[in-house]
């Protein structure tokens, strides 16, 4: 089989099968849907067999045939190896593009305020940030390295602990002056609390109920407040005086240092069950761009 001749067609086929749509595959590959369809038809003509059962209605317009489904794992593994092979050709250099996957909140509150320091020591490395609330597929989206918040276990990825953190209530200095009766943790029950829902379904993610119980407050059935699904926006809302937020120390550190936020009840220390980890594919561990950025992340975390 003249596989190299059909690399573009194979890529169009794999993306179409994954998305079950020529249009979605086209968006990923940065071509038109017509071009994707033509590439797939060219491959089908060459093979002499259809690769999809096509439908004119419904959410999934393309369903891969049984033969196509059997072939897809090998094709995906092949593309993975090709990508790694190209990276190996650049092993001797730290120049080029480094794709880094982080959450939008981590990018805004921790990474972006520090990234200039990395660019100063590695000016030939172009950092491309992929910000997403949900974990991305490192192979499919060609991600080199990332920072994830969790227990340290993600299938197919090596993980090195970067930072632990604690959780505590914060508010704006003005709100604290106006609400002078905030003398003990149970006083928070009467306040507008800001809830972080960015990882609401993740076991171990810190909640107000968790902190209250650790602080000795047992009546947590009436906790009211504002719910936001972005950790950076949670802190912004607190800084603007909209209520009291349950802050994660890594996210809140710079706001506390600048005086935009004030920590309440500092005598109460509650550790988060989750931590920040540097993650990457084990087979890419020796790539210079990756190792340089990983070492820089760990060094920055050690300083803070």
C-alpha positions as a Python dict, from the first residue, in 0.01 Angstrom:
ca = {
    (1, 'X'): (0, 0, 0),
    (2, 'X'): (131, 344, -90),
    (3, 'X'): (51, 483, 253),
    (4, 'X'): (238, 818, 223),
    (5, 'X'): (28, 913, -81),
    (6, 'X'): (-284, 883, 130),
    (7, 'X'): (-167, 1047, 456),
    (8, 'X'): (-397, 1347, 413),
    (9, 'X'): (-687, 1121, 323),
    (10, 'X'): (-620, 900, 625),
    (11, 'X'): (-612, 1205, 851),
    (12, 'X'): (-942, 1327, 705),
    (13, 'X'): (-1092, 981, 754),
    (14, 'X'): (-973, 955, 1117),
    (15, 'X'): (-1103, 1303, 1210),
    (16, 'X'): (-1436, 1239, 1036),
    (17, 'X'): (-1481, 910, 1219),
    (18, 'X'): (-1401, 1070, 1554),
    (19, 'X'): (-1640, 1362, 1504),
    (20, 'X'): (-1894, 1167, 1295),
    (21, 'X'): (-1907, 1474, 1075),
    (22, 'X'): (-1717, 1614, 774),
    (23, 'X'): (-1786, 1969, 896),
    (24, 'X'): (-1637, 1912, 1242),
    (25, 'X'): (-1338, 1732, 1091),
    (26, 'X'): (-1288, 2024, 851),
    (27, 'X'): (-1286, 2271, 1140),
    (28, 'X'): (-1016, 2067, 1316),
    (29, 'X'): (-803, 2029, 1003),
    (30, 'X'): (-855, 2392, 889),
    (31, 'X'): (-995, 2297, 547),
    (32, 'X'): (-1344, 2300, 394),
    (33, 'X'): (-1600, 2022, 450),
    (34, 'X'): (-1598, 1961, 75),
    (35, 'X'): (-1222, 1901, 85),
    (36, 'X'): (-1259, 1650, 369),
    (37, 'X'): (-1539, 1471, 186),
    (38, 'X'): (-1331, 1453, -132),
    (39, 'X'): (-1030, 1312, 56),
    (40, 'X'): (-1245, 1044, 219),
    (41, 'X'): (-1406, 952, -115),
    (42, 'X'): (-1059, 929, -275),
    (43, 'X'): (-953, 686, -4),
    (44, 'X'): (-1275, 484, -44),
    (45, 'X'): (-1221, 466, -421),
    (46, 'X'): (-863, 349, -374),
    (47, 'X'): (-968, 83, -121),
    (48, 'X'): (-1271, -20, -322),
    (49, 'X'): (-1500, -16, -18),
    (50, 'X'): (-1704, 244, 174),
    (51, 'X'): (-1570, 363, 509),
    (52, 'X'): (-1889, 527, 637),
    (53, 'X'): (-2261, 467, 648),
    (54, 'X'): (-2391, 809, 552),
    (55, 'X'): (-2714, 962, 684),
    (56, 'X'): (-2892, 1279, 570),
    (57, 'X'): (-3050, 1350, 910),
    (58, 'X'): (-2978, 1310, 1278),
    (59, 'X'): (-2691, 1433, 1494),
    (60, 'X'): (-2441, 1174, 1368),
    (61, 'X'): (-2433, 1197, 989),
    (62, 'X'): (-2141, 956, 953),
    (63, 'X'): (-2114, 610, 1109),
    (64, 'X'): (-1791, 419, 1048),
    (65, 'X'): (-1831, 72, 900),
    (66, 'X'): (-1718, -233, 1097),
    (67, 'X'): (-1401, -261, 890),
    (68, 'X'): (-1326, 107, 945),
    (69, 'X'): (-1375, 73, 1322),
    (70, 'X'): (-1128, -214, 1331),
    (71, 'X'): (-869, -12, 1139),
    (72, 'X'): (-900, 314, 1334),
    (73, 'X'): (-689, 218, 1641),
    (74, 'X'): (-392, 127, 1418),
    (75, 'X'): (-431, 444, 1211),
    (76, 'X'): (-444, 662, 1525),
    (77, 'X'): (-141, 485, 1669),
    (78, 'X'): (38, 544, 1339),
    (79, 'X'): (-29, 917, 1346),
    (80, 'X'): (89, 929, 1706),
    (81, 'X'): (417, 762, 1611),
    (82, 'X'): (462, 995, 1312),
    (83, 'X'): (415, 1299, 1536),
    (84, 'X'): (664, 1163, 1785),
    (85, 'X'): (908, 1087, 1505),
    (86, 'X'): (892, 1448, 1386),
    (87, 'X'): (955, 1564, 1741),
    (88, 'X'): (1258, 1335, 1762),
    (89, 'X'): (1406, 1512, 1460),
    (90, 'X'): (1405, 1830, 1670),
    (91, 'X'): (1542, 1674, 1989),
    (92, 'X'): (1860, 1872, 1977),
    (93, 'X'): (1685, 2209, 1988),
    (94, 'X'): (1460, 2395, 2230),
    (95, 'X'): (1336, 2623, 1953),
    (96, 'X'): (990, 2585, 1803),
    (97, 'X'): (633, 2577, 1931),
    (98, 'X'): (549, 2431, 2273),
    (99, 'X'): (179, 2361, 2326),
    (100, 'X'): (79, 2391, 2692),
    (101, 'X'): (-264, 2284, 2821),
    (102, 'X'): (-395, 2458, 3133),
    (103, 'X'): (-730, 2569, 3270),
    (104, 'X'): (-839, 2927, 3190),
    (105, 'X'): (-824, 3018, 3560),
    (106, 'X'): (-474, 2877, 3612),
    (107, 'X'): (-355, 3061, 3304),
    (108, 'X'): (-500, 3392, 3424),
    (109, 'X'): (-408, 3374, 3793),
    (110, 'X'): (-72, 3191, 3792),
    (111, 'X'): (91, 3117, 3456),
    (112, 'X'): (44, 3438, 3255),
    (113, 'X'): (181, 3669, 3530),
    (114, 'X'): (503, 3459, 3522),
    (115, 'X'): (540, 3349, 3159),
    (116, 'X'): (767, 3643, 3069),
    (117, 'X'): (1034, 3491, 3293),
    (118, 'X'): (1032, 3173, 3084),
    (119, 'X'): (1042, 3368, 2758),
    (120, 'X'): (1342, 3562, 2888),
    (121, 'X'): (1548, 3244, 2937),
    (122, 'X'): (1408, 3061, 2628),
    (123, 'X'): (1337, 3328, 2367),
    (124, 'X'): (1340, 3073, 2081),
    (125, 'X'): (1053, 2869, 2229),
    (126, 'X'): (709, 2990, 2124),
    (127, 'X'): (455, 2898, 2393),
    (128, 'X'): (106, 2817, 2266),
    (129, 'X'): (-153, 2804, 2544),
    (130, 'X'): (-447, 2566, 2508),
    (131, 'X'): (-693, 2676, 2779),
    (132, 'X'): (-984, 2449, 2855),
    (133, 'X'): (-1194, 2365, 3160),
    (134, 'X'): (-1196, 1998, 3058),
    (135, 'X'): (-887, 1776, 3019),
    (136, 'X'): (-770, 1759, 2658),
    (137, 'X'): (-643, 1460, 2460),
    (138, 'X'): (-267, 1517, 2436),
    (139, 'X'): (-231, 1302, 2123),
    (140, 'X'): (-528, 1426, 1922),
    (141, 'X'): (-470, 1793, 2005),
    (142, 'X'): (-90, 1767, 1986),
    (143, 'X'): (-32, 1898, 2338),
    (144, 'X'): (326, 1879, 2467),
    (145, 'X'): (282, 1949, 2837),
    (146, 'X'): (15, 2070, 3077),
    (147, 'X'): (-78, 2152, 3434),
    (148, 'X'): (-373, 1966, 3586),
    (149, 'X'): (-549, 1987, 3921),
    (150, 'X'): (-639, 1653, 4074),
    (151, 'X'): (-505, 1342, 4243),
    (152, 'X'): (-211, 1289, 4007),
    (153, 'X'): (-352, 996, 3808),
    (154, 'X'): (-443, 1042, 3442),
    (155, 'X'): (-432, 749, 3197),
    (156, 'X'): (-144, 768, 2951),
    (157, 'X'): (26, 1065, 3119),
    (158, 'X'): (324, 1101, 3351),
    (159, 'X'): (250, 1336, 3641),
    (160, 'X'): (489, 1524, 3870),
    (161, 'X'): (349, 1711, 4170),
    (162, 'X'): (398, 2083, 4128),
    (163, 'X'): (210, 2245, 4418),
    (164, 'X'): (-11, 2156, 4711),
    (165, 'X'): (-258, 2414, 4832),
    (166, 'X'): (-497, 2506, 5108),
    (167, 'X'): (-842, 2659, 5101),
    (168, 'X'): (-975, 2955, 5299),
    (169, 'X'): (-1239, 3232, 5285),
    (170, 'X'): (-1148, 3566, 5127),
    (171, 'X'): (-1332, 3892, 5068),
    (172, 'X'): (-1259, 4249, 4967),
    (173, 'X'): (-1115, 4486, 5232),
    (174, 'X'): (-1425, 4707, 5198),
    (175, 'X'): (-1665, 4420, 5264),
    (176, 'X'): (-1466, 4326, 5574),
    (177, 'X'): (-1489, 4683, 5705),
    (178, 'X'): (-1863, 4697, 5643),
    (179, 'X'): (-1931, 4350, 5785),
    (180, 'X'): (-1738, 4395, 6107),
    (181, 'X'): (-1943, 4122, 6273),
    (182, 'X'): (-1741, 3855, 6086),
    (183, 'X'): (-1573, 3739, 6406),
    (184, 'X'): (-1606, 3360, 6383),
    (185, 'X'): (-1664, 3102, 6106),
    (186, 'X'): (-2032, 3053, 6190),
    (187, 'X'): (-2092, 3422, 6107),
    (188, 'X'): (-2036, 3330, 5741),
    (189, 'X'): (-2373, 3153, 5730),
    (190, 'X'): (-2541, 3495, 5715),
    (191, 'X'): (-2314, 3618, 5432),
    (192, 'X'): (-2343, 3599, 5054),
    (193, 'X'): (-2107, 3311, 4974),
    (194, 'X'): (-1946, 3267, 4633),
    (195, 'X'): (-1929, 2903, 4522),
    (196, 'X'): (-1671, 2769, 4273),
    (197, 'X'): (-1832, 2517, 4035),
    (198, 'X'): (-1538, 2482, 3795),
    (199, 'X'): (-1482, 2120, 3901),
    (200, 'X'): (-1808, 2059, 4081),
    (201, 'X'): (-1831, 1692, 3982),
    (202, 'X'): (-1472, 1607, 4077),
    (203, 'X'): (-1438, 1404, 4397),
    (204, 'X'): (-1229, 1594, 4650),
    (205, 'X'): (-1280, 1939, 4499),
    (206, 'X'): (-1302, 2186, 4791),
    (207, 'X'): (-1646, 2323, 4877),
    (208, 'X'): (-1787, 2557, 5137),
    (209, 'X'): (-1937, 2260, 5318),
    (210, 'X'): (-1592, 2101, 5339),
    (211, 'X'): (-1434, 2414, 5487),
    (212, 'X'): (-1723, 2479, 5727),
    (213, 'X'): (-1704, 2128, 5869),
    (214, 'X'): (-1328, 2157, 5918),
    (215, 'X'): (-1385, 2492, 6090),
    (216, 'X'): (-1635, 2336, 6330),
    (217, 'X'): (-1953, 2476, 6172),
    (218, 'X'): (-2210, 2196, 6164),
    (219, 'X'): (-2519, 2379, 6037),
    (220, 'X'): (-2445, 2407, 5664),
    (221, 'X'): (-2793, 2338, 5530),
    (222, 'X'): (-2878, 2703, 5462),
    (223, 'X'): (-2569, 2810, 5270),
    (224, 'X'): (-2682, 3053, 5003),
    (225, 'X'): (-2487, 3245, 4747),
    (226, 'X'): (-2356, 3301, 4398),
    (227, 'X'): (-2237, 3007, 4187),
    (228, 'X'): (-1962, 3054, 3924),
    (229, 'X'): (-1790, 2790, 3710),
    (230, 'X'): (-1455, 2968, 3677),
    (231, 'X'): (-1207, 2999, 3966),
    (232, 'X'): (-1062, 3328, 3842),
    (233, 'X'): (-1411, 3480, 3815),
    (234, 'X'): (-1488, 3360, 4170),
    (235, 'X'): (-1196, 3566, 4302),
    (236, 'X'): (-1289, 3862, 4082),
    (237, 'X'): (-1641, 3860, 4225),
    (238, 'X'): (-1502, 3858, 4578),
    (239, 'X'): (-1257, 4141, 4501),
    (240, 'X'): (-1547, 4351, 4371),
    (241, 'X'): (-1733, 4305, 4700),
    (242, 'X'): (-2006, 4068, 4585),
    (243, 'X'): (-1955, 3828, 4874),
    (244, 'X'): (-1712, 3594, 5046),
    (245, 'X'): (-1533, 3340, 4827),
    (246, 'X'): (-1373, 3010, 4920),
    (247, 'X'): (-1029, 3065, 4772),
    (248, 'X'): (-767, 2816, 4662),
    (249, 'X'): (-428, 2942, 4779),
    (250, 'X'): (-247, 2904, 4445),
    (251, 'X'): (-513, 3109, 4266),
    (252, 'X'): (-550, 3373, 4536),
    (253, 'X'): (-184, 3436, 4624),
    (254, 'X'): (-126, 3740, 4401),
    (255, 'X'): (-461, 3900, 4493),
    (256, 'X'): (-378, 3867, 4862),
    (257, 'X'): (-29, 4009, 4810),
    (258, 'X'): (-170, 4311, 4625),
    (259, 'X'): (-437, 4376, 4890),
    (260, 'X'): (-728, 4316, 4654),
    (261, 'X'): (-842, 4035, 4881),
    (262, 'X'): (-817, 3968, 5253),
    (263, 'X'): (-797, 3622, 5407),
    (264, 'X'): (-1050, 3552, 5682),
    (265, 'X'): (-975, 3335, 5986),
    (266, 'X'): (-606, 3271, 5900),
    (267, 'X'): (-572, 3062, 6214),
    (268, 'X'): (-779, 2789, 6044),
    (269, 'X'): (-578, 2584, 5797),
    (270, 'X'): (-761, 2342, 5566),
    (271, 'X'): (-555, 2148, 5310),
    (272, 'X'): (-706, 2063, 4974),
    (273, 'X'): (-726, 1695, 4882),
    (274, 'X'): (-616, 1788, 4530),
    (275, 'X'): (-290, 1935, 4402),
    (276, 'X'): (-136, 2076, 4084),
    (277, 'X'): (65, 1841, 3863),
    (278, 'X'): (284, 1887, 3558),
    (279, 'X'): (167, 1627, 3306),
    (280, 'X'): (306, 1499, 2976),
    (281, 'X'): (325, 1183, 2767),
    (282, 'X'): (603, 954, 2897),
    (283, 'X'): (737, 893, 2545),
    (284, 'X'): (800, 1269, 2508),
    (285, 'X'): (981, 1309, 2841),
    (286, 'X'): (1323, 1367, 2684),
    (287, 'X'): (1222, 1640, 2438),
    (288, 'X'): (1430, 1950, 2523),
    (289, 'X'): (1147, 2205, 2493),
    (290, 'X'): (933, 1997, 2725),
    (291, 'X'): (1200, 1930, 2986),
    (292, 'X'): (1307, 2296, 2992),
    (293, 'X'): (951, 2415, 3047),
    (294, 'X'): (881, 2142, 3305),
    (295, 'X'): (1192, 2237, 3505),
    (296, 'X'): (1094, 2604, 3487),
    (297, 'X'): (740, 2530, 3613),
    (298, 'X'): (873, 2328, 3906),
    (299, 'X'): (1125, 2598, 3993),
    (300, 'X'): (859, 2872, 3984),
    (301, 'X'): (630, 2662, 4201),
    (302, 'X'): (910, 2606, 4454),
    (303, 'X'): (961, 2981, 4485),
    (304, 'X'): (594, 3047, 4556),
}
